[in-house]
Amino acid sequence: MGRKANAAGSPRFRWTLARKKIVWAYIFLAIPIVFFAYIRIYPTFFAFQMSLHDYNPLAVEQPYVGLENYEKVVEELSKKKSVTKSAFRNTISYVVFGVPIQLCLALAIAMMLNEIRFMSTLYRILFFLPFVTSTIAIAWVFRMLYQPRFGLFNVILQFLSLPQQPFLTRPQQALPSILALVIWQGMGFAVIIFLAGLKQIPRTYYEAAEVDGASRWHTFRFITMPLLNPSIVYLLVLQTISFLRMFAPVVAMTEQGRGGPLDSTTTVVLRVYREAFQSFNMGYASSLTVVLFAMILGVTIIQLSVTSRRIN
């Protein structure tokens, strides 16, 4: 008995405080990891599984159809006109036009805010406030502003003796009208990130460039932009994913949330929602989800490989 007690009390079997901390750290980390896997990773694989079936939640049996849903997606994309093709085209348009405009405006505003000292905190709050405001609430306000005849924007146009515009009721203007809202609402987040990056740039770099006689353009090109590269890469990836997943503004600003007029504003996520929860065609909706996931993954990898670089 004495030998066993000595063995248990020996340093080899004793739990030190450091070991206890490590064990408890892994235990507490396992909880969010399991939760994340359950709500994120498992649904991803389940969506892929549903895309291989003619899945209907109201039916008893879910027959296996293989790649038939993906063939249907390809068939829809190959047609001259189809809702799915319009959804992908509009989603790409949101990204191609929205992300560069938003980031350029945010960078310009951040550089101006970085130069001011008086009431700078108030200006930052004002620019960031739309980002934390409900998207549905903002969308309904903009929908009222876009209204023909009595909407504020058309009242201003009438006051300036300019022709009033249909905005949300004309296919050529509906997508830019919604895009303006999305750019404005998300710009505050990009401004804050750019401001944080600008604050990290030492002032001595600009002072040295000024002594050497560098112009403002050369200072911006060879000092500001390279040192802001981490912020640019982060925002480029994050905002691209955000635009690819656009849903709420389109639902709130279009008639009955259908992505009109004439499917000119519908997105892939809205198409997934309508197929899954209105038509109960969850197999086809899941195939669209998988295709969108592949798009997001591919675009993210390309952006990271092209824009990420080591600053020497």
Secondary structure, DSSP 8 states (H G I E B T S, - for coil): -HHHHHHHHSTTT---HHHHHHHHHHHHHHHHHHHHIIIIIHHHHHHHHHHTBT--TTSS---B-TTHHHHHHHHHHHSSS-HHHHHHHHHHHHHHHHHHHHHHHHHHHHHHHHH--TTHHHHHHHHHGGGGS-HHHHHHHHHHHT-TTTSHHHHHHHHTT-----GGGSHHHHHHHHHHHHHHHHHHHHHHHHHHHHHTS-HHHHHHHHHTT--HHHHIIIIIHHHTHHHHHHHHHHHHHHHHT--HHHHHHSGGGS--STTSS--HHHHHHHHHHTS--HHHHHHHHHHHHHHHHHHHHHHHHHH-----
